[in-house]
Amino acid sequence: MKFDIVTIFPRMVEAGLAEGVVSRGIERGLLDIQVHDLRHYTTDRHRSVDDVPYGGGPGMVMKPEPLARAVADLRARRGDPAAVILLSPQGRLFTQAEAVRMSALPHLVLLCGRYEGMDERVRTVVATDELSIGDYVLSGGELAALVVVDAVGRLVPGVVGDARSVDEDSFSRGRLDHPHYTRPSEFAGEAVPEVLLSGHHEAVRRWRKMAALQRTMHRRPELLDTAALDDEERGMLDEIRKEQEREP
Ligand code: 9D3
Protein backbone atom coordinates (compact mmCIF):
# COMPACT_ATOMS: atom_id res chain seq x y z
CA MET A 1 0.00 0.00 0.00
CA LYS A 2 1.21 3.47 -0.97
CA PHE A 3 1.01 6.61 1.21
CA ASP A 4 2.16 10.12 0.33
CA ILE A 5 2.24 12.64 3.18
CA VAL A 6 2.50 16.37 2.45
CA THR A 7 3.69 18.57 5.33
CA ILE A 8 5.80 21.59 6.27
CA PHE A 9 7.47 19.40 8.95
CA PRO A 10 8.78 16.37 7.01
CA ARG A 11 11.32 15.47 9.70
CA MET A 12 8.58 15.27 12.32
CA VAL A 13 6.64 12.79 10.17
CA GLU A 14 9.77 10.82 9.18
CA ALA A 15 10.68 10.44 12.86
CA GLY A 16 7.25 8.89 13.51
CA LEU A 17 7.69 6.42 10.65
CA ALA A 18 11.19 5.33 11.64
CA GLU A 19 10.26 2.85 14.38
CA GLY A 20 7.79 0.13 15.19
CA VAL A 21 5.30 -1.82 13.13
CA VAL A 22 5.08 0.73 10.31
CA SER A 23 8.84 0.88 9.80
CA ARG A 24 8.92 -2.91 9.61
CA GLY A 25 6.15 -2.79 6.99
CA ILE A 26 8.30 -0.36 4.99
CA GLU A 27 11.41 -2.57 5.33
CA ARG A 28 9.45 -5.62 4.17
CA GLY A 29 8.24 -3.73 1.10
CA LEU A 30 4.58 -3.95 2.17
CA LEU A 31 4.24 -0.20 2.77
CA ASP A 32 5.58 2.43 0.38
CA ILE A 33 5.47 5.71 2.33
CA GLN A 34 6.93 8.98 1.09
CA VAL A 35 7.01 12.28 2.96
CA HIS A 36 6.96 15.49 0.90
CA ASP A 37 7.98 18.97 2.02
CA LEU A 38 5.24 21.43 1.08
CA ARG A 39 7.80 24.25 0.75
CA HIS A 40 9.25 22.41 -2.23
CA TYR A 41 6.02 23.35 -4.07
CA THR A 42 6.21 27.09 -3.38
CA THR A 43 7.31 29.54 -6.09
CA ASP A 44 8.02 32.80 -4.25
CA ARG A 45 11.33 33.94 -2.79
CA HIS A 46 10.14 33.38 0.78
CA ARG A 47 8.70 29.92 0.09
CA SER A 48 5.37 31.01 1.62
CA VAL A 49 2.82 28.36 2.50
CA ASP A 50 0.46 30.71 4.38
CA ASP A 51 -1.02 34.20 4.11
CA VAL A 52 -3.31 36.59 6.02
CA PRO A 53 -7.04 35.79 6.09
CA TYR A 54 -9.42 37.67 3.76
CA GLY A 55 -11.84 39.57 5.98
CA GLY A 56 -9.22 40.06 8.65
CA GLY A 57 -8.73 38.41 12.02
CA PRO A 58 -5.87 36.74 13.84
CA GLY A 59 -3.59 34.01 12.55
CA MET A 60 -2.63 32.79 9.12
CA VAL A 61 -4.36 30.60 6.55
CA MET A 62 -2.65 27.96 4.39
CA LYS A 63 -2.51 28.93 0.74
CA PRO A 64 -4.15 26.56 -1.74
CA GLU A 65 -1.56 26.69 -4.58
CA PRO A 66 1.35 24.83 -2.96
CA LEU A 67 -0.97 22.00 -1.84
CA ALA A 68 -2.59 21.82 -5.29
CA ARG A 69 0.85 21.74 -6.94
CA ALA A 70 2.01 19.02 -4.54
CA VAL A 71 -0.99 16.79 -5.30
CA ALA A 72 -0.67 17.38 -9.06
CA ASP A 73 3.01 16.39 -8.90
CA LEU A 74 2.21 13.27 -6.85
CA ARG A 75 -0.52 12.25 -9.33
CA ALA A 76 2.06 12.53 -12.13
CA ARG A 77 4.92 10.76 -10.32
CA ARG A 78 3.10 8.28 -8.05
CA GLY A 79 -0.21 7.71 -9.89
CA ASP A 80 -3.79 8.76 -9.13
CA PRO A 81 -4.53 8.06 -5.47
CA ALA A 82 -7.79 6.43 -4.29
CA ALA A 83 -8.27 9.39 -1.92
CA VAL A 84 -6.67 12.74 -1.06
CA ILE A 85 -7.33 13.16 2.65
CA LEU A 86 -7.17 16.52 4.40
CA LEU A 87 -6.43 16.09 8.12
CA SER A 88 -8.40 18.74 9.96
CA PRO A 89 -10.43 19.32 13.15
CA GLN A 90 -13.50 19.80 10.90
CA GLY A 91 -13.23 16.35 9.31
CA ARG A 92 -15.44 13.35 10.04
CA LEU A 93 -14.14 11.19 12.86
CA PHE A 94 -11.48 8.62 11.95
CA THR A 95 -12.57 5.27 13.45
CA GLN A 96 -11.46 1.63 13.21
CA ALA A 97 -14.23 1.05 10.63
CA GLU A 98 -12.73 3.86 8.56
CA ALA A 99 -9.24 2.35 8.98
CA VAL A 100 -10.53 -1.03 7.74
CA ARG A 101 -12.15 0.60 4.68
CA MET A 102 -8.99 2.55 3.89
CA SER A 103 -6.75 -0.51 4.22
CA ALA A 104 -8.41 -1.94 1.09
CA LEU A 105 -7.29 1.08 -0.98
CA PRO A 106 -4.01 0.96 -2.90
CA HIS A 107 -2.87 4.59 -2.50
CA LEU A 108 -3.66 7.48 -0.14
CA VAL A 109 -2.40 11.07 -0.11
CA LEU A 110 -2.51 12.77 3.31
CA LEU A 111 -2.39 16.57 3.58
CA CYS A 112 -1.26 18.04 6.91
CA GLY A 113 -2.34 21.53 7.90
CA ARG A 114 -0.76 24.05 10.27
CA TYR A 115 -1.75 27.58 11.31
CA GLU A 116 -5.39 28.59 11.91
CA GLY A 117 -6.68 26.61 8.97
CA MET A 118 -6.71 25.91 5.27
CA ASP A 119 -8.07 28.01 2.46
CA GLU A 120 -11.52 26.48 1.81
CA ARG A 121 -10.55 25.72 -1.83
CA VAL A 122 -8.18 23.00 -0.57
CA ARG A 123 -11.31 21.17 0.59
CA THR A 124 -13.39 21.82 -2.50
CA VAL A 125 -10.71 21.48 -5.20
CA VAL A 126 -7.76 19.42 -3.92
CA ALA A 127 -8.99 16.99 -1.25
CA THR A 128 -11.53 14.21 -1.71
CA ASP A 129 -12.02 13.50 2.03
CA GLU A 130 -11.53 15.29 5.35
CA LEU A 131 -10.75 13.46 8.59
CA SER A 132 -10.26 14.38 12.27
CA ILE A 133 -8.70 11.93 14.74
CA GLY A 134 -10.72 13.12 17.74
CA ASP A 135 -12.15 16.01 19.71
CA TYR A 136 -9.01 17.68 21.02
CA VAL A 137 -6.84 20.45 19.61
CA LEU A 138 -3.54 19.53 17.95
CA SER A 139 -1.16 22.11 16.58
CA GLY A 140 -1.17 20.54 13.12
CA GLY A 141 -2.11 17.52 11.03
CA GLU A 142 1.26 15.72 11.27
CA LEU A 143 0.47 13.58 14.33
CA ALA A 144 -2.97 12.86 12.87
CA ALA A 145 -1.37 11.63 9.62
CA LEU A 146 0.90 9.33 11.64
CA VAL A 147 -2.15 8.00 13.51
CA VAL A 148 -3.91 7.23 10.21
CA VAL A 149 -0.81 5.58 8.68
CA ASP A 150 -0.31 3.46 11.81
CA ALA A 151 -3.96 2.35 12.14
CA VAL A 152 -4.34 1.63 8.39
CA GLY A 153 -0.82 0.30 7.78
CA ARG A 154 -1.06 -2.38 10.46
CA LEU A 155 -4.17 -3.78 8.70
CA VAL A 156 -2.20 -4.43 5.51
CA PRO A 157 -1.57 -8.20 5.42
CA GLY A 158 1.91 -9.13 6.68
CA VAL A 159 2.70 -5.80 8.39
CA VAL A 160 1.82 -7.15 11.85
CA GLY A 161 3.74 -10.38 12.41
CA ASP A 162 0.95 -12.34 14.10
CA ALA A 163 -2.34 -11.87 12.19
CA ARG A 164 -4.23 -13.03 15.31
CA SER A 165 -3.41 -9.76 17.10
CA VAL A 166 -5.09 -7.84 14.27
CA ASP A 167 -8.25 -10.02 14.18
CA GLU A 168 -8.65 -10.04 17.94
CA ASP A 169 -8.34 -6.31 18.29
CA SER A 170 -10.89 -4.94 20.68
CA PHE A 171 -12.31 -2.20 18.49
CA SER A 172 -12.81 -4.59 15.57
CA ARG A 173 -14.86 -6.72 17.92
CA GLY A 174 -16.68 -3.76 19.46
CA ARG A 175 -15.57 -4.27 23.04
CA LEU A 176 -12.56 -3.56 25.22
CA ASP A 177 -9.77 -6.07 25.84
CA HIS A 178 -9.66 -8.25 28.96
CA PRO A 179 -6.92 -7.71 31.60
CA HIS A 180 -3.51 -9.29 30.93
CA TYR A 181 -0.97 -10.66 33.43
CA THR A 182 2.56 -12.01 33.30
CA ARG A 183 5.05 -13.01 36.01
CA PRO A 184 5.42 -12.48 38.93
CA SER A 185 2.20 -14.11 40.21
CA GLU A 186 2.10 -11.54 43.00
CA PHE A 187 3.12 -7.88 42.58
CA ALA A 188 2.68 -5.06 45.11
CA GLY A 189 0.27 -7.24 47.06
CA GLU A 190 -1.87 -7.88 43.96
CA ALA A 191 -2.25 -11.51 42.95
CA VAL A 192 -2.93 -12.81 39.43
CA PRO A 193 -6.49 -14.24 39.29
CA GLU A 194 -6.35 -17.98 40.25
CA VAL A 195 -8.13 -19.13 37.11
CA LEU A 196 -5.27 -17.90 34.89
CA LEU A 197 -2.82 -20.16 36.77
CA SER A 198 -5.17 -23.17 36.67
CA GLY A 199 -4.31 -24.47 33.18
CA HIS A 200 -8.07 -24.90 32.66
CA HIS A 201 -8.32 -23.48 29.13
CA GLU A 202 -12.11 -23.39 28.96
CA ALA A 203 -12.33 -21.58 32.33
CA VAL A 204 -9.67 -19.09 31.18
CA ARG A 205 -11.59 -18.42 27.96
CA ARG A 206 -14.83 -17.77 29.89
CA TRP A 207 -13.08 -15.55 32.49
CA ARG A 208 -11.51 -13.38 29.78
CA LYS A 209 -14.77 -12.99 27.91
CA MET A 210 -16.57 -12.03 31.15
CA ALA A 211 -13.81 -9.60 32.22
CA ALA A 212 -13.85 -7.93 28.77
CA LEU A 213 -17.62 -7.45 28.96
CA GLN A 214 -17.46 -6.09 32.51
CA ARG A 215 -14.82 -3.55 31.53
CA THR A 216 -16.69 -2.49 28.43
CA MET A 217 -19.92 -2.08 30.39
CA HIS A 218 -18.24 0.09 33.04
CA ARG A 219 -15.95 2.19 30.84
CA ARG A 220 -17.50 2.29 27.37
CA PRO A 221 -21.13 1.09 27.62
CA GLU A 222 -21.98 2.70 24.24
CA LEU A 223 -19.75 0.13 22.49
CA LEU A 224 -22.16 -2.62 23.53
CA ASP A 225 -25.06 -0.92 21.71
CA THR A 226 -23.57 -1.86 18.35
CA ALA A 227 -21.39 -4.89 19.26
CA ALA A 228 -22.33 -8.23 17.74
CA LEU A 229 -22.68 -10.39 20.88
CA ASP A 230 -22.89 -14.18 20.84
CA ASP A 231 -25.31 -16.19 23.04
CA GLU A 232 -22.68 -16.70 25.73
CA GLU A 233 -21.96 -12.97 25.90
CA ARG A 234 -25.65 -12.07 26.08
CA GLY A 235 -25.96 -14.47 29.03
CA MET A 236 -22.90 -12.92 30.69
CA LEU A 237 -24.26 -9.40 30.20
CA ASP A 238 -27.53 -10.41 31.88
CA GLU A 239 -25.49 -11.78 34.81
CA ILE A 240 -23.46 -8.57 35.11
CA ARG A 241 -26.62 -6.43 34.97
CA LYS A 242 -28.33 -8.55 37.68
CA GLU A 243 -25.19 -8.27 39.82
CA GLN A 244 -25.33 -4.47 39.48
CA GLU A 245 -29.00 -4.38 40.57
CA ARG A 246 -28.14 -6.35 43.72
CA GLU A 247 -25.45 -3.87 44.85
CA PRO A 248 -25.83 -0.47 43.15
C1 9D3 B 1 -6.34 27.42 17.36
C2 9D3 B 1 -7.03 27.35 16.07
N1 9D3 B 1 -8.39 26.81 16.21
C3 9D3 B 1 -9.30 27.96 16.26
C4 9D3 B 1 -10.66 27.62 16.69
C5 9D3 B 1 -8.72 25.97 15.07
C6 9D3 B 1 -7.67 24.95 14.78
C7 9D3 B 1 -6.99 24.99 13.58
C8 9D3 B 1 -6.02 24.04 13.30
C9 9D3 B 1 -7.39 23.96 15.68
C10 9D3 B 1 -6.40 23.01 15.40
C11 9D3 B 1 -5.71 23.06 14.22
C12 9D3 B 1 -4.66 22.05 13.92
N2 9D3 B 1 -5.23 20.69 13.98
C13 9D3 B 1 -5.17 19.84 12.96
O1 9D3 B 1 -4.61 20.19 11.94
C14 9D3 B 1 -5.79 18.55 13.06
C15 9D3 B 1 -6.52 17.93 14.13
C16 9D3 B 1 -6.86 18.36 15.46
O2 9D3 B 1 -6.52 19.44 15.93
N3 9D3 B 1 -7.60 17.51 16.23
C17 9D3 B 1 -8.00 16.28 15.80
N4 9D3 B 1 -7.71 15.85 14.59
C18 9D3 B 1 -6.98 16.66 13.78
S1 9D3 B 1 -6.55 16.29 12.22
C19 9D3 B 1 -5.74 17.70 11.97
Boltz pocket constraint, residues with backbone or C-beta under 6 A from the ligand:
constraints:
  - pocket:
      binder: B
      contacts: [[A, 87], [A, 88], [A, 89], [A, 113], [A, 114], [A, 115], [A, 116], [A, 117], [A, 131], [A, 132], [A, 133], [A, 134], [A, 135], [A, 136], [A, 137], [A, 138], [A, 139], [A, 140], [A, 141], [A, 142], [A, 144]]
      max_distance: 6.0
